[in-house]
Amino acid sequence: MRVFVTGGTGQFGSYIIPELIAAGHEVTGLARSDTAAAAVSALGAKVRRGDLEDLDGLKEAAADSDGVIHVAHRQDLLPSGGIDAVAAAELPIMLAYGEALVGTGKPLVAAGSIGSPGNLGRPATEEDPALPGGDEYKGTLRVRNVVETAVVGLAERGVRSSVVRIANIAHSKTDRAGFLPALSGWALDSGRWRDAGNRPGGGR
């Protein structure tokens, strides 16, 4: 298969691309910079220059492929708009893929995330609905779940769409943003660590 991958140089994509190539697939990775292009090439994939804001380019890449794996997101929006802004930017991307893949039966795999709904008194799991309802879910809807619902909804239009829910924290040397690196940086700066209950630990 010819697979188009976004986020190919990130925490998950940098593992996905080699796995696909090892399985005999031809992979093209999206790259918005020379550095990213070099990293995609080093993984053994072809390079398609562009970014997530170019919806026409994404539709063209999807149409030229036999399937799409989307694990990228607009991380640049997090500092100013948070996850709301990231989800708002992602919805038109999913709809663009839908336009390119509708009626083709080609697969679209998109990354979701496992949240932690406070009212449940426990972490969310894969079994929790993308758009929760009922008192136990009141006030717990994570905006990214709207993206999940849009992706799954494309199946009604002939797209073999699916969502892979990825844990909020993944222990990897390629994790350069998010909660885990923040904790590591905190520990390095302060010389102390904290446990899951936010209790301080020992120093250096």
N, C-alpha and C positions, 0 to 999 in steps of 0.2 A: 504493500500500500504506500501511497504518497501521503505523508502526514504533515500537516501544518501545525506547528507548536508555538504558542506565545509564552513568554516567561521562561524561555529555554535556558537562560543563564542564571536563573534564580535558585532558590533553595530546593524546589522540587523539580523544576524543569531540567536542571543540570544532571539529574538522575534519570529522568524520563527519556531524554534524547538518546543516551547510550543504550538503554534497554531496548528502545525501538529499533535502533540500528543493529544491535546484536540479534534481534529477531528477524532481520532481513528487510526491514522497511526503509524507504527513502524518506528522509526527514528534512523539512525546511523550517528554520527557526526565524522568528521575527527579531530584528535588531534595530534599535534606534540610534546607536552610536558606533563609532569605529571600534571601541573597546568591546562592546557587546557582540559586534560582528566577528571579531577575532575569537571571542570565547565560544560562539556558536560553531565556527569553523573548527576550532580545536576539539570540539565534541564529536566532530565527524559529520555535521549537518550542513546543508546548503543554507545560504543566508538570503533573507528577504529584508531589505531595508525599509523601515517604516515605524509607525508608532500606533498606540491604541486610539489616538484621536482621529486617525485617518480611516473612517468607516468604509469608504469606497475601496481603499487598499485591502482592508480586512476581508471584505466581501469577495474581492478578486482572488485573494489568496485561498480563501475557503473553496471557491468554485473550482480552482485549479487543483485542489487536493482531493484525496479519497476519504479524508476525515480530518477533524480538527480537535486538538487538545489545547484548552485555554486555561493556563494557570497563572496568567499575568493579572495585575491590577494597577490602578493609578495610585501608587504609593505616594506620589508627590502631593496628592490631595489631602492626605491624612492630617498634616499639621494644621491646615486652615479649616478644613470642613469635616474632618473625622470620617467615620465609616459611612455616614449618610452621603457624603459627597462621593466617596468611592463607589457606593452602590448606584448612585444616580448616574455616574459615568459608565458603569458597567452594563446597565440595562440596554442602552442603544447598541452596544457592542454585540450583545446576545441576539438582539433583533436583527442586526446586520447579518450575523451568521445564519439566522433563520431564513432571511431572504435568499442567501446564496445556496442554501442546502435544501430548501423546501421541495418536497416531492422526490428527492434523490435517494432517500434511504441511507445517505451517508451519515456516519456517526459524528456527533459533537459531544465531547466530554469536557465539562467545566468544573472548576474547583468551587466547592462550597466551604462552609466552616461549621464546626461544632461550637455552639455558644454555651453560655452558662445561665439559663433563665433563673433569676433569683427566687421567683415564687415557687419553683419546684422543690427548692431545698436540696438540689443535686445538680451536677453537670448535665447538660443535654446530651443525648445520644443520637445515633443514626435512626432510631425508632421514632424520635419526636418529629412531628409534622413540620414541613417547611413553613406553612402558614398556620401557626397554632391557634386553637379556639378553646373556649371553655374557661371557667374561673381559674383553674390551676395554671393556665398560661397567660392570664391577664397581665398586661404590661410587660411581657417578656419577649415580644416579637423583635428579632434582630433584623435590621434593614437588609442585611445581605440575603435573608431568606426570600425576599422579593425577587432577587436575581435567580435563586434556585427555582422558584416557581415558574419564572419566565422560561428558563431552560427546559424544564420538564414539559411545560406547555407546548413547546415546539414539536413534541412527538405527535400532537394532533394534526400537524401540518406535514407529516411525512419525514420528519427529521429523527434519526435514531439518537435522541438526546439523552444524556444522563449526567448526574452530578456525583462527584466524589467528595465527600465531606472530609476535610483535612483538619487535624487537630490544631488548636490555637498555638500550641508550642511544639516544635519539633527539634529534637536535640541534634544539631548538625553544625559543622564548621562553616557551612554556607549561610547560616542564619545571621544576617547582618542587621536586621531590624526587628522591632517587636518587643515582646515582654521578656523573653529569655536574655537577649543581649543587654536589655536595660538592667536586669537583675545582676548580670555579670559585671556590668560597668559600675553599678552601685557598690558591689562588693569590692571591686578593685580600687575605687576611689576612697571608700571609707575604711577599708581594711577589715570589714565585718560582713557577715552574711545574715540572711534572714530565712526562717523556715516558712512552711505553708501557712502558719498561723500569724505571720508577720512578726514573729518574735525574734529579737536579735540573737545572733550566734557569736562565736568566738572571733577574736581578732587574728592578725597575722602571727 
